[in-house]
């Protein structure tokens, strides 16, 4: 059962947050407050509804395009393994690209190598366009 009410309370706190501006770049992997979403949309987990994401595009210091990660081994054309992230095998959900505000970013984990990042972008385009 999805706890939309708890996420709504947390989302309001994230929105009102006046935390210092975080500095982020494309290729970076961050913990992010993705929240509780509808149906098959990827959710965050835990009390802050977190999930690791890869930053695909930085539009400005507040706006970015991301793709969520999972440590569950997924196979098929909608998933791409990106190797070890934070000592765990990680896979991106190629169909779950999402625009977010930088207020959702919590903590940088690491940066994907250029070769892997380019492979992820290519796979996103092949699956979605």
LINHU-V643472 format. One record per residue. N is the residue number from 1. PHI is phi in radians with two decimals (NA if undefined). PSI is psi in whole degrees, -180 to 180 (none if undefined). BURIAL is b if it has 9 or more other C-alpha atoms within 8 Angstrom, else e. Layout:
N&PHI&PSI&BURIAL, N&PHI&PSI&BURIAL
//
This chain:
1&NA&130&e, 2&-1.45&136&e, 3&-1.73&76&e, 4&-1.11&-34&e, 5&-1.14&-44&e, 6&-1.13&-41&e, 7&-1.14&-40&b, 8&-1.04&-41&e, 9&-1.12&-46&e, 10&-1.14&-41&b, 11&-1.08&-39&b, 12&-1.10&-39&e, 13&-1.14&-43&e, 14&-1.07&-45&b, 15&-1.07&-42&e, 16&-1.40&-11&e, 17&-0.97&136&e, 18&-1.99&27&e, 19&-1.02&155&e, 20&-1.00&147&e, 21&-1.02&129&e, 22&-1.52&149&e, 23&-1.86&125&e, 24&-2.43&160&e, 25&-2.47&163&e, 26&-1.05&149&b, 27&1.48&-13&b, 28&-1.36&149&b, 29&-1.88&128&b, 30&-2.27&153&b, 31&-1.36&137&b, 32&-2.44&144&b, 33&-1.51&86&b, 34&-1.35&-27&b, 35&1.54&-168&b, 36&-1.80&128&b, 37&-2.12&177&e, 38&-1.50&139&e, 39&0.90&-120&e, 40&-1.54&0&e, 41&-1.12&141&e, 42&-1.21&130&b, 43&-1.70&159&b, 44&-1.46&173&b, 45&-2.27&164&b, 46&1.40&-175&e, 47&-1.22&-20&e, 48&-1.83&7&b, 49&0.94&52&b, 50&-1.63&154&b, 51&-2.75&144&b, 52&-1.27&145&b, 53&-2.35&161&b, 54&-1.90&134&b, 55&-1.44&117&b, 56&-1.55&-39&b, 57&-2.59&132&b, 58&-1.82&116&b, 59&-1.52&-41&e, 60&-2.84&-169&e, 61&-1.26&-6&b, 62&-2.05&-18&e, 63&-2.18&135&b, 64&-2.64&160&b, 65&-1.90&130&b, 66&-2.30&168&b, 67&-2.39&130&b, 68&-1.33&155&b, 69&-1.98&157&b, 70&-2.40&154&b, 71&-1.68&-5&e, 72&-1.30&137&e, 73&-1.30&114&e, 74&-2.02&142&e, 75&-2.16&154&e, 76&2.14&174&e, 77&-1.25&-13&e, 78&-1.67&9&b, 79&-2.35&149&b, 80&-2.45&123&b, 81&-1.26&135&e, 82&-2.02&14&b, 83&1.51&-155&e, 84&-1.54&128&e, 85&-2.14&122&b, 86&0.96&42&e, 87&1.19&17&e, 88&-2.27&143&e, 89&-1.14&131&b, 90&-2.23&149&b, 91&-2.29&139&b, 92&-1.66&149&b, 93&-1.60&99&b, 94&-1.08&-24&b, 95&-1.63&3&e, 96&-1.94&34&b, 97&-1.08&137&b, 98&-2.51&139&e, 99&-1.54&131&e, 100&-2.40&168&b, 101&-1.63&147&e, 102&-1.14&-14&b, 103&-1.08&-21&b, 104&-1.34&-19&b, 105&-1.27&134&b, 106&-1.91&-54&b, 107&-2.72&131&e, 108&-1.25&136&e, 109&-1.73&-54&b, 110&-2.99&-172&b, 111&-2.18&132&e, 112&-1.22&144&b, 113&-1.10&151&e, 114&-0.93&-43&e, 115&-1.08&-45&e, 116&-1.19&-42&b, 117&-1.06&-45&b, 118&-1.10&-38&e, 119&-1.14&-38&e, 120&-1.13&-47&b, 121&-1.06&-43&b, 122&-1.08&-43&e, 123&-1.15&-38&b, 124&-1.05&-45&b, 125&-1.12&-44&e, 126&-1.07&-40&e, 127&-1.34&-37&b, 128&-1.76&-16&e, 129&-2.27&none&e
//
